[in-house]
Amino acid sequence: KTFSRQQRTAIGVKLENPIYEEAGPVICNGESYETIADAVAANADATEITLKAGTFTLPNDLKNLTFTSDEGAVINIENVDVCRYSDVVFNNITFNAGQENYHGFLHAETITFNKCTINGLLFGYGSHEIYNECIFNNPNGYCMWTYGANADYTGCVFNGNGKLLHVYNEGVNLRTINIKDCKFVSTAKNKAAVSVKSSSNGTHLQFNVNIDNCTTEGEFPEENNGLWSCDNVFFDTVSIKVDGTEVYLDYKEIDGGYEIYSAKGLQWLAEQVNGGNNFSGKTILLKNNLNLDGIDWTPIGSNANPFAGKFDGNGKTISNLQINKGSMNDVGLFGYARNAEIHNFTINNASVKGYLDVAIVCGKPYASVKLYDINITGHVELEGYSYVGAIAGYGYTEIDNCKVQADDSSYVNASYIYAGGICGFRGEGNGNTTYSISNCNSNIDVTGLSYVGGITGICHYGNTIDNCHVTANITETVSDGADESDKNGIGGIAGITVSDASLKCTIKGCSFTGSLTTNYNINHDGIVGGDRNGNVQQSNLVLENNTSNVTNK
C-alpha cells in the first residue's frame, strides 16, 4: 500500500523506510500528488501548486493557478500543442520545449513566466504572454515564436544562433510585443535578434513591436545593429520602435520632402518619379542603409519623367544594386535627372547593364544637375553600348568629391565609345555655363572601342577636370579600318577632347598611374588622348600641374 506523507506521519511510519514510496512531488492544498493532473483533478478550487524536483507534464486546461518550484522542477512541453489556459503563472520552473513548431502554449488567455528557463523552441499563440527575467536557450534555432500572441519580455536573456525572438503575426489584428531590458546572445551573424514577419500577404494587419534598452552580444548582422529585422510586412501597419523611436518605415512625408527607410521605400520613390511626380523643390532623405539584393532595379526617372528634386543619402550605404536592362537607355540607380542634386551616399557592390547612358549612380544627369560626395565600393560590373561611366553616363552636370574604390576584378565596359571611370560623356559648355569634375578618384579599369578615359571618355570645350586621380588600367580596342576620328581616343584622365575657338578644355592638378593599352599613339604623357578638332587643341587645351606614370610604355 502507498501512503501519503501526512498518512505516514499519522501512523508513525518512518519516511526512510524503503518499503513505502516517497510522497508525490506535486503539492496542492497540503496534499502530495504524483502528477499535476492528479492535483488539479482533486482540487477544483486550488490556486497554488508547488513542484518539487522532477519532470512533469501539463494537462490541457488550467485556470487561475500559480506553479512554483524552488527545487529544480522541469516541465516537458515537447509534445503539447493545445493549452487552453487562463491566468496561469509559472515561477522558477524549467521548460523543455523541443524543436517542433506548434508546440507550446496555444490558445491561452494570460500566462506569466517568472524567472523560468525555456530550452528549445517555445511556440505562443494566445491573447497575452508575460516573461519576466526568463532565460531562453536554443542552439538549433530561434527561442520563441509568438505566432500572433500579445507578449511582454522584461529582463530576459536569449541564447541561440540568430532569429532569437520571432515575432510572427498570423492573421491576428492589433497585437503588441514589448521587449525591455533584454539581452540577446547569438552565434549566427546573418540573423537579427528580433525577427518581425507576417504571413498574411496582401492583408494589412496592425501590430506593434517596442524594443527598449536591449543589447546584443556575439554574432549579429550590422544592419539595425543586429537588433531587429522585418520582412513581408506592410510598413504602414506595423510599428517597430527602438528606445521610443520609430525605426520601421518604408517612407514618411516630412516638412519639405520625404524620408526613405527601406528598399521598398526607394522603390516607391522610383514609382512616383516614373509616374510623373518629379519632386521638384523636395528633399529625399535616406534614413537607413539599404540592401537591394534580389531586386532587378528600375531606375529612378526617365526621359519622359526626370527626377528634379534633391536626394540626400545622409551618409548611408546602398548595397547590391542590380540592373539587367541591356536594351534600355538611361540606366542607373537614377535613370534621368534634370535640375536635381544627388549626393552623400555609398553604393557597395553593383552590377549594371544597359544600352546608352549607363551608370551606377545616374545614367543621364542632363541639365543643371549636381552629383557630389558619392562613393562606389565593392565589386562593380558596368556595361553598356555607349556613354558609360560609374558616376554618370551622359552628363551636363557638376561632379565633385566622388570616389570609385572598387575591387580588383571590377570594370567599366562600353562596347562602342565614350567610357570613363567617373563619367562616360561630358557635355559641352557655352558662354554662360561650364561643367567641372573636381576632387574625384577612381581605381576601376575601363575598356571601350575608343574615347576611353580614367575619369571621362570625353572632355568637351567649357569643361574643367581638377584635382582628379586615377590608378587603373585603360584599354582602347579600336583597330585598323576605323575612322580616323576614333583613333588616339585614350587617356589616363580623359579619352579625347573637343576644343572650341573661344572655350577651353582644362585639365589641372590630376594624376594617372596605370596601363594604357591602344593600337595607336599615347598623347600628352598619357593624361589625355587626341582632339577631334585637330589643331584647335594646341591653343585651347589647358594642361596644368598633371603627373602620369604609364606602366606599359
N, C-alpha and C positions, 0 to 999 in steps of 0.2 A: 504493500500500500504506500502511496505517496502522500505526505502531509505537507501542508503549508508551513511557512516559518512560524506563524502565530500558533498553529495547532501543535507543532512540535515543542514550542516553548510551554504551552499549556500543560502538556502531558509529561514534560520533563525530559524529552528526548534531546540528547546532546547533538549539536549541529554537526560535529565532526564525525559522527557515526556513519561509516561508509555504506551501511545497508539502506539508508534513506537518501533520496535525491535532494540536492540543494534547492532552495526556494527559487521560483521563477525570476528571471531578470527584469520583468516588467512590473512596476509598482504603481498601483492606482487605488486611491482611497484606502491606503493602508494595507491592501492585499497584494500578493505576488501572483504573477501570471507568466505562462511560458511565452505567449505571443501578444503582440499589440492587439490583434483581432479579438483574442480572448478577453483582454482587459476592457476593450470598447464594448463588446457584447454584454459583459457583466455589469457595466456601469454606464447606463444610458445618460446619466446626468453628470458624468465626470468632466472636469475642466483641466486637470493636470495629470500627466503621466511622466514618471521618471524611468529612465532606461539605464540599466547597469551595463557593464561591459558585455559585448556580444554582437552578433549580426542579426538584423531584423528585417522584416518586410512590412509593408503597409497595406491596410485594406483600401478599397477604392473610395469609400465615403467617410469623411471625417468632418466634424463641425465643432467650433468653439473649444479647441483643445490646444494645450501647450505641452510640448515634449521637451524634457530637459535631461541632460546627461553630464555627469562630471567624471565618468569612468571610461570614456572612450567608446561609446556606443556607435555602431555602424549600421546604417540603413541601406539596404540594397534595393535600388530602383531600376536596375538594369533591364528588367522585363515589364516595367509598369508603363502602360500607355494611356490610361484614363484615371484621373484622380479628381473626383468631384468634391473638392474641399472648400470649406468656408471658414474664415477666421481661424486658421491653424498656425501655430508658432512652433519653431524648432530652435532650441538653444544648445549650442556646443555639441553638435552631432556631426558625424562624418557620413557623407552620402557617396555611394559608388554607383555611378550613372552609366557606365559602359560607353560605347561609341555609336550606338544606333540612333538615327533620327526618330523623332516622335515618341521618345521615351522620357518621361518626366512627369511634371505636374500639369496635366492638360485639363482644361475646363474647370479650373479652380476659381474661386472668388478671391479671397485675400489670404496670402501665405507670407509669413515672415520668417526669415532665417537670421539668427543672431550668432555670430562667432562660429559658424559652421564651416566645414571643409567639404568641397564638392569635387570628386575625382571623376574625370571623364566628361562627356557631353551632356549637359543638362538642357532639357527642352521645356520651354514655358509657353503656355497658351491659355491665358486666363485673364481675369479682369485686373488683378493687381498683385505683384510680387515684390517683396521688400527684402533686401540683403544688406545686413549691417556687419561690417568687419569680418566678412567671409573670405575664405581662400579657395580659389578655383585652380585646379590642376588638370591639364590635359596635354601631354606631349605629342599627341597624334592629331590634333586639330583644334577647332575653336572650343572654348569652355562653355559658352552659354548661347543658346539660340532663343530669342524672345518670342518669335513667331506670333506677333500680334498682341503680346501682353503689355499692359502698363507695368513699369518696373522702376524701382529705386535701388541704386547701388551706392552705398556710403562706406568709405574706408575699406574697400575690398582690394584684394591682390589677385591678379590673374596671371597664371603661369602657363605658357603654351608655346605654340610655334606659329603665331600670327592669326589674324582674324579672331582675336580672343573673345570678343563680345560681338555677336552677330545680331544686330537689330533688324528684324525682318518683319515687314507688315504684310500679313496675309489677309487681304480683303477686309480689314477692320479699320474703321474711321476713328479719328480723334484719339490716338494713343500718345502717351508721353513716357519717355525714358529719361530719368535723371541719374547722372553718373557724377559722383562728387568724392573728392579726396581719395581717388583710387590709383593704384599702381599697376602698370601693365608690363610684364616681362616676357620677351619673345626671342626665339632663335630663327625666325623666318623673316628675312629682310624685305621680301616683296609684299608683305601683307600688313595693313594698318591694324591698330589695336581695336578700334571700334569700326565695324563694317555696317553700313546702313543700306538696306535694299528693300525693294517692294516687288512682289511677284505679280502685281495687278497691272499689267501693261494696258495702257490706254485709260486707266481709271485714276482719277485724282483723289487720292486718299490723304487726308491731313494727319500728319503725326509729327511730334516734336522730340528732338534729342538735345538734352542740355548736358554739357561736359564742363565741369568746374574743378579747378585745382587738381588736375590729374597729370600723371607723369608716365613716361615710357622709359624702359631700360632694356638694353640688349639690341637686337637687330630689327630695325623698322625702316620703311622707305622714307626718303627725305620729304616727300610731299606731305604737307599739313603736319610736319614734324612727326609723322608716323602715327599720329593720334587717331585720325578718322579718315574714312573714305566713303564715297557714296556712289551708288550705281543703280541705273534703271529706275530712277525716281524723278518725278516732275519737281523742278526746283520750287515752283510756286505753291506746292502743297506740303513740302517737308521743311521744317525749320531745324537747323543744326546750329547751336550756339556753343562756343567755347569761351569760358570765362565771361559770359554775358554778351559776347559779340557774335552776331550772325555771320556764319562762315560759308554756308552752302547756298549759293545763288547762281543762276546762270548769268543773269544781268539785272541791273537795277537802274532806274532813272534817277538822276540827281540834278541839282541845280546846274544848268549849263551843259548837261550831257548825260552820259551813261557809264556805269561801271560794269566790267566784264569779269565774271568769276570762274567760268568753266569753258571747256571746249564747246559745249552746246551753246553757251553764250556767244562765243566767237562765230559759230555757225549762224546764229541768229543775226549777228551784225552783217554777215555776208548776204543772207537772205534779204535783209532790209535794204541794203545798198543796191543789190542787183534787182530789187523790185522797184527802185525809183527814189528811195529816201537817201539823199547824198550826205546828210548830217552836216551840211554847211553851218558854220557857227557853233558846232557842238564839239565837245571833247569826249573821246572814248578813253577811259582809264582802265588798264588791265590790273586786276587786283590779286591774281594768283598765278603761279606757274601753271602752264597748261601742257598736257600731253595729247598730241593729235594722232597717236599711233592707232592704226586701223581705220583711219578716216581718209578717203580719197578726197582731198580738199578741193572745194570750189572757191576760186579766188574772190576776194572782196572787190567789187567794182568791175565794170566793163566799159567798152567804148560808148555804149548807149547810156549807161548809168554809172558814171565815175564816182569814186569816193572823194568828198570835198571837205571833210572835217579834219579834226586833229586826233591822231592816235598816239596816246602816251602809254608806252609799255611799262612805265613805273619800275624799271629795273628788273622785270620778271623774265622768265625763260619760257619760250615755246619750243617744245621738243617734238621730233619725229614728224616733220612736215612731209607729206607725201602727195604729189600731184602727177598723174599719168594721163596727160591730155596732149598727145603728140601732134594732133591736127588743129589745136586751139591756139589763138593769139592772145596776148596779154595775160600771161600766166605767172603766178607767184602767190605768196600769202595775200598780197593785194594784187589785183589784176590791172586796174586802171585807176589813176588818181589825177585830179586836177584841182589846183588851188587848195592844196592839202599839206599837212605836216604829219610825218610818221617818224617816231623816234623812241629811243630809250628802252631797248629790249634786246634779248639774245634769242637767236634761233639755233638750237642744238640738234644736229642730225637732220638732213633734208635730202629728199630725192624728188627732183622736179623735172618733168619733161613736157615741153610744149613745142610750138612751131615758130612763130615770130614774137618778139618782145617777151623774153622769158627770163625770170629772175627768181631768187629765193625770196626776196623782200617785196619788190614791186615790179611787175612786168613792164608797165608803161606809166611812169610818173611824168605826165605830158607837159603841163604848163604850171608855172608858179607853185612847184612842189618842193618841199624841203625834207630831205632824209638825213637824219643825224643821230649820233650816239647809238649805233646799232652794231651788234656783234653776231658773227656767224661762226659756230664752232662744231666740233664733232666730225662725223663723216658726211660729205656733201657730194651729191651727184647731180649735175645741172646740164641738161641737154636741150638743144633747140636747133632750128634751121638757121636763123639769123637774129641778130640783136639779142645777145645772150650775155648776162652779167650777174654776178652774185647779189649785188645790192639793187641794181636797176638794169632792166633790159634795154629799153629805148627811153632816153631821158632828156627832157628840157627841165633840168632840176638842179638844185643845190644839194651837194652831198658833203657832209662834214663828219669827221671823227667816227668813221665806220671801219670795222676791223673784220677781216676774214682770216680766222686762225683754225683751219680745218686739218684733219689728219692727213697722213702722207699719201693715202690712196684716193683722196678726193680730187675732183676735176670739174672744169667748165669746158663744154664742148659744143661748138657751132659747126654743123655740117657744111655751112656755106660761109658767110662773112660776118664781121662785127662781133667779136667776143672779147670780154675783159674780166679781170679778177674782181673789179668793183662794178663797172658799168660797160655794157656792150656798145652802145651808141650814144654819143654826146651831141645834142642838137646845137645848131649854130646860134650865136648871139646876134644882136643888132645894135644900132646906135644907142638904144636905151637900156638894153638888157644884156648882161653877160652871165655865164654859168661857170661855177667852180666846183672842183673836187679838192678838198683840203683835209689834211691830217688823217689820211686813211692808210691802212696797211693791209697787205694780202700775202698769203703764202700758198694760194691754190694754183695748181697747174692749169694752163689754159691752152686749148687747141682750136684751130679753125682753118678754113681754107685760106683766108687772108684777112687783113685788118684785125690783128690779134695783139693784145697788149696786157701787161700785168695789172694795170689799173683800168684802162679803157681801150676798146678797139679803135676808136677814132677820137681825135681832139680837133674839134671844129674851130674856126675863127670865132673870136669872142669867148673862148674857153680859157680857163686857168686851172692848172693842176699844181698844187702847192703842198710841200711837206708830206709827200706820199712815199711809201716804202714797200718794196716788193722783194720777196725771197721765194722764187718759184721757177718752174720750167715752162717756157712759152714755145709753142710749136705752130708753124705756118706750113700747111700741106700743099699749097699751090705749086704747080709744076709747069714745064714747058707746054706751050699751046694756050695758056691762059692769056687774058687781056693784060696789056702792059700795066694798066692802072691797078691790077690786082697783085702785082709783084712788089716786093720790098715793103710789104704791109705788116711788119712785125717789129715790136719794141718792148723793152722791159717795162716801160711806163705806158706808152701809147703806141698802138699799131701803126697808125697813119695820121697825118694832119691834113686839114683843109684850111688854107690861109686865104685872106682877103686883102685887097689893096689898102683897106683902112683899118681893119680889125685884126689884132694879133692873136696868135695862139701861144700861150705862155706855159712853160713847164719849169718850175724852180724848186730848189731845195729838196729834190727827190732822189731816191737811190734804188738801184736794182742789183740783185745778186741771183744768178741762176743761169740756166742754159737758154739760148735762142736757137731753135732748130728751123732752118729755112734752106731752100734751094737757091736763094739769091743773096744779095749783099745785106750786111748789117750796117745801119746808118747811125751817125751821131753817138758813137760808143755804145750803142745798144739801148739808149734811152727811148728813142722814138724812131719809127720807120720813115718811109718816104712821104712826099706830099703830092696830093692828087692834082695840084695846080702848078706843078713844075717849079720854076724859078722864083715864084712869088714867096715861097717859104724862106728863101735866103734872107729877105729883109724883114718879113713879118712873123717868123718863128722865133720866139724868145726862149732861150735855154740858159738858165742861171743856176749856178751852185748845185749841179747834179753830179752824182757819182754812180759808176757802174762797175760790176765785176762779172763779166760774161764768162762763164766757166768752161764753155766749149768752143772758144775761139780757135 
